[in-house]
Amino acid sequence: MRTWQVRDVMTTDVVAVAEEAGYRRIVDAVAGRRVSGVPVVDLDRRVVGVVSESDLLHRAGAGLRRPWPSRRRAPVDALTARDLMTAPAVTTYGDTALVDAARRMDRERVRRLPVVDDLGRLVGIVTRGDLLRVHLRPDEDIRVDVVREVLHRILALPDVRVEVRDGVVTLAGPVPRRASAVHAVRLAGQVGGVVRVVDRLHAAPAPAPGTPATPATG
């Protein structure tokens, strides 16, 4: 079953600044693109840090009443991205599952994750809003994925009925055993865009001994 990954929702047109970029150049990048922060890259475009709006406001003397987010406190006369940035940067990869990226954002208390390749070079950026975009998928697209990938390809449960409304998936109908229902609910919940799964499945009663099988109809 296809798992939605960071590369499916990330922005590839990323504004970044060099380590030597001055304060006004960084402010222009943040304000001009209406973003809350920018990655800082070296000459090989490897991500070495991130400068956020909070970092810039601290330098401007906004008097934020909280600890500096970097592992080192930037000097009040910081003028370049190297001085201002939070380092090391919290990054992710394009093949990271969206749920794992969301957990990393929450754990690290960041609003964005620069996306890097195996060499640490910047290839994109993903924000909290990007992670939520998967929940804007049309209900019919979600239903098709649940039917085709979960019920037909993985579990072979063709008799299960699927209804999707506002991202809520309802599974109804007979399954061979209760364990099949548990698997169906779990896998359907992993489909991109699914908000919740309603379980209306029931285990079909086993045929009585000696009962002939019902011939399949085409």
C-alpha positions in Angstrom: 0.0 0.0 0.0 1.3 3.4 -0.9 2.3 5.6 2.1 2.2 9.3 1.6 5.6 10.8 2.0 7.2 14.2 2.5 8.0 14.5 -1.2 4.3 14.3 -2.0 3.5 17.6 -0.2 6.8 19.5 0.1 7.6 22.8 -1.7 10.6 22.5 -4.0 10.8 26.2 -4.9 12.6 27.0 -1.6 14.1 30.3 -0.7 17.4 29.9 1.2 20.2 32.2 2.2 24.0 31.7 2.4 25.8 31.7 5.7 27.3 35.1 4.9 23.9 36.7 4.1 23.3 39.9 5.9 20.4 40.7 8.2 18.4 42.8 5.7 18.9 40.1 3.0 17.4 37.6 5.4 14.5 39.8 6.3 13.8 40.4 2.6 13.7 36.7 2.0 11.3 36.0 4.9 9.0 39.0 4.3 9.2 38.8 0.5 8.1 35.2 0.3 5.8 35.4 3.3 7.5 32.5 5.1 8.2 32.1 8.8 11.8 31.1 8.3 14.5 30.2 5.8 17.2 27.5 5.6 20.8 28.5 5.7 23.1 26.7 3.2 26.8 26.4 2.5 28.5 26.7 -0.9 27.4 23.1 -1.7 23.8 23.9 -0.8 24.0 21.7 2.3 21.7 22.8 5.1 23.7 24.1 8.1 20.9 25.9 10.0 17.6 27.8 9.9 16.8 31.4 10.6 13.3 32.0 11.8 11.2 35.1 12.4 11.9 34.7 16.1 15.6 34.8 15.4 15.2 38.0 13.4 12.9 39.7 15.9 15.4 38.9 18.7 18.1 40.7 16.8 15.7 43.6 16.2 15.2 44.1 19.9 11.6 42.9 20.1 12.2 41.7 23.6 10.9 38.1 23.3 10.5 36.7 26.8 11.7 33.2 26.2 15.1 31.4 25.8 16.9 31.7 22.5 16.0 28.6 20.5 19.5 27.8 19.4 22.0 25.7 21.3 24.0 28.9 21.6 22.7 32.4 22.2 23.3 34.7 19.3 25.1 37.9 20.1 23.2 41.2 20.1 25.4 42.4 17.3 24.7 39.4 15.1 24.5 40.5 11.4 24.8 37.4 9.3 22.9 34.2 8.9 25.8 32.3 10.4 25.4 34.4 13.6 21.6 34.3 13.7 20.7 30.8 12.7 19.6 27.9 14.9 22.0 25.1 14.4 22.2 22.3 13.7 19.1 22.4 11.5 16.2 19.9 12.1 15.8 18.3 8.7 14.0 15.4 7.0 14.1 13.3 3.9 11.7 13.1 0.9 10.9 9.5 1.6 9.9 10.1 5.2 6.3 9.2 6.0 4.1 12.2 6.7 3.1 10.9 10.2 6.8 10.6 11.1 7.5 14.1 9.8 4.7 15.4 11.9 6.0 13.7 15.0 9.4 15.1 14.4 8.0 18.6 14.1 6.1 18.2 17.3 9.0 16.7 19.2 11.5 19.4 18.1 8.9 22.2 18.4 9.5 23.5 14.9 7.1 24.8 12.2 9.1 23.7 9.2 11.6 21.0 8.1 14.1 21.6 5.3 14.1 18.5 3.1 17.5 17.2 2.2 19.1 14.5 0.1 21.5 11.8 1.2 24.3 14.4 1.1 22.5 16.9 3.2 21.7 19.2 0.2 18.5 21.2 0.2 15.8 19.8 -2.1 12.6 21.2 -0.5 10.8 22.3 2.6 7.8 21.0 4.4 5.6 23.0 6.8 2.8 22.1 9.2 0.3 23.4 6.6 1.8 21.1 4.0 1.3 18.1 6.2 -2.3 18.9 6.6 -2.9 19.2 2.8 -3.3 15.4 2.5 -6.6 15.8 4.4 -7.9 17.8 1.5 -8.0 14.8 -0.8 -11.4 14.2 -2.4 -13.5 11.6 -0.7 -13.7 9.5 -3.9 -10.0 9.4 -4.2 -9.7 8.1 -0.6 -12.5 5.5 -1.3 -10.7 4.2 -4.4 -7.5 3.7 -2.5 -9.2 1.9 0.4 -11.1 -0.4 -2.0 -8.3 -1.1 -4.4 -5.2 -1.2 -2.1 -6.6 -2.4 1.2 -9.6 -4.5 0.5 -8.7 -6.0 -2.9 -4.9 -6.1 -3.2 -3.9 -6.7 0.4 -6.8 -8.4 2.3 -8.9 -9.8 -0.6 -12.2 -8.7 1.0 -14.3 -7.9 -2.0 -17.6 -8.0 -0.1 -16.8 -5.1 2.2 -18.7 -1.9 1.4 -16.8 1.4 1.7 -18.3 4.9 2.3 -16.2 8.0 2.7 -17.6 11.4 3.9 -15.3 14.3 4.9 -12.4 11.9 5.3 -14.3 9.5 7.6 -14.3 6.0 6.2 -17.0 3.6 7.0 -16.4 -0.1 6.4 -19.4 -2.4 6.5 -20.2 -6.0 5.5 -19.1 -9.5 6.2 -15.5 -10.7 6.8 -14.2 -14.2 7.3 -13.1 -13.6 10.9 -12.8 -10.8 13.3 -9.1 -10.5 12.8 -9.8 -9.5 9.2 -11.9 -6.6 10.4 -9.1 -5.5 12.7 -6.6 -5.5 9.8 -9.0 -3.7 7.5 -9.6 -0.9 10.0 -5.9 -0.5 10.7 -4.8 -0.4 7.1 -7.7 1.9 6.0 -6.6 4.3 8.7 -3.1 4.5 7.0 -4.5 5.7 3.7 -3.6 9.3 2.9 -6.4 11.7 3.9 -8.3 9.4 6.2 -9.4 11.2 9.4 -11.2 8.2 11.1 -12.4 4.7 10.3 -15.8 3.5 11.5 -16.0 -0.2 11.9 -19.3 -1.8 10.9 -17.8 -5.1 9.9 -19.0 -8.5 11.2 -17.6 -11.9 11.0 -19.7 -14.1 8.7 -21.0 -17.3 10.4 -19.1 -20.4 9.4 -21.1 -22.9 7.3 -22.5 -25.9 9.1 -20.6 -29.1 8.6 -21.6 -30.8 5.4 -23.2 -27.7 3.9 -22.2 -27.5 0.2 -20.4 -24.4 -0.9 -22.4 -21.8 -2.8 -21.2 -21.7 -6.4 -19.7 -18.4 -7.4 -21.7 -16.3 -9.8 -20.1 -14.3 -12.5 
